[in-house]
Amino acid sequence: MKIEHLIYITEIAKRRSISLAAKQLYIGQTTLSAIVKSIEDELDIQIFQRTYSGVIATQEGEKVLGLAKKIIDLYGEMTEIEREASVREQTVHILASTSANSNLSVFLTQQMQIRSP
């Protein structure tokens, strides 16, 4: 099961409709229905009860959706850690003439003058 699949089922629950969720997620309704069916088969439970007016979560589905939301939130926290790590300060080497300083920031100009007066 992929994280996207958990996002899909939470979107279905939010919209109470597979077709509306499919439009929101920019995927086909048939594809989304097949993904739901595969999740239900994998977990051996029925997540949604289909009705004429849409879908509603079953008791087991409510539990799955609650856990899915927690997993999605934790995944968001993990990706935030990665984003913070990728913003760490890195050394950048610039090879430029000191006459090009007028086009560089004050900080970079100072750094170039310190390294090669």
C-alpha atoms as one frame of an Amber mdcrd trajectory, in Angstrom:
protein
   0.000   0.000   0.000   1.341   3.414  -0.946   1.012   6.682   0.968  -0.917
   8.026  -2.030  -3.529   5.319  -1.508  -4.071   6.508   2.044  -4.486  10.038
   0.753  -7.000   8.736  -1.785  -9.202   7.008   0.775  -9.174  10.040   3.067
 -10.226  12.208   0.121 -13.065   9.796  -0.648 -14.219   9.962   2.966 -14.017
  13.752   2.929 -16.055  14.040  -0.282 -18.316  11.049   0.485 -18.018  10.220
  -3.178 -15.543   8.250  -5.267 -16.355  10.264  -8.391 -15.899  13.642  -6.661
 -12.671  12.444  -5.050 -11.424  11.174  -8.417 -12.026  14.602  -9.962 -10.253
  16.316  -7.072  -7.303  13.901  -7.325  -7.165  14.070 -11.145  -7.456  10.314
 -11.593 -10.112   8.186 -13.201 -13.063   6.999 -11.155 -12.496   3.421 -12.317
  -8.854   3.615 -11.255  -9.771   5.029  -7.858 -12.424   2.352  -7.323  -9.853
  -0.331  -8.191  -7.381   1.157  -5.683 -10.036   1.129  -2.951 -10.885  -2.479
  -3.815  -7.206  -3.469  -3.648  -6.822  -1.811  -0.222  -9.967  -3.543   1.020
  -8.668  -6.875  -0.298  -5.258  -6.308   1.278  -6.777  -5.492   4.673  -9.598
  -8.008   4.260 -12.218  -5.447   5.313 -14.743  -3.176   3.650 -13.729   0.468
   4.120 -16.691   2.083   2.401 -20.302   1.129   2.055 -21.576   2.158  -1.358
 -24.974   3.897  -1.405 -27.026   5.648  -4.072 -25.922   9.016  -2.740 -22.213
   8.154  -2.471 -20.146   6.264   0.068 -19.956   6.153   3.839 -17.238   4.608
   5.963 -17.968   1.333   7.715 -16.961   0.826  11.364 -13.743  -0.841  10.243
 -13.334   1.884   7.640 -13.518   4.583  10.310 -10.623   2.883  12.129  -8.613
   2.587   8.910  -9.286   6.220   8.013  -8.213   7.369  11.483  -4.950   5.466
  11.165  -4.497   6.690   7.575  -4.762  10.298   8.745  -2.141   9.680  11.436
   0.195   8.043   8.917  -0.273  10.924   6.464   0.504  13.436   9.223   3.629
  11.501  10.264   4.711  11.281   6.636   4.337  15.058   6.417   6.565  15.447
   9.471   9.178  13.165   7.906   9.232  15.130   4.662   9.556  18.352   6.676
  12.711  16.956   8.314  14.104  16.244   4.854  13.275  19.780   3.681  14.972
  21.278   6.738  18.052  19.129   6.151  18.289  20.184   2.515  18.329  23.859
   3.515  21.502  23.467   5.569  24.278  25.876   4.838  26.522  24.742   2.026
  29.791  26.180   0.789  29.548  27.539  -2.722  32.697  28.293  -4.651  32.441
  31.236  -7.015  35.093  32.070  -9.535  34.620  35.649 -10.685  36.515  38.797
 -11.350  36.444  41.397  -8.592  35.139  43.843 -11.192  31.967  41.729 -11.291
  31.302  42.623  -7.659  28.682  45.205  -8.578  26.434  42.348  -9.700  26.897
  40.288  -6.533  25.344  40.713  -3.123  27.220  42.637  -0.459  27.859  39.412
   1.460  29.336  37.632  -1.556  31.414  40.675  -2.429  32.858  40.769   1.097
  33.566  37.052   1.003  35.389  37.365  -2.321  37.463  40.282  -1.044  38.417
  38.351   2.102  39.534  35.324   0.082  41.330  37.248  -2.691  41.950  40.930
  -1.892
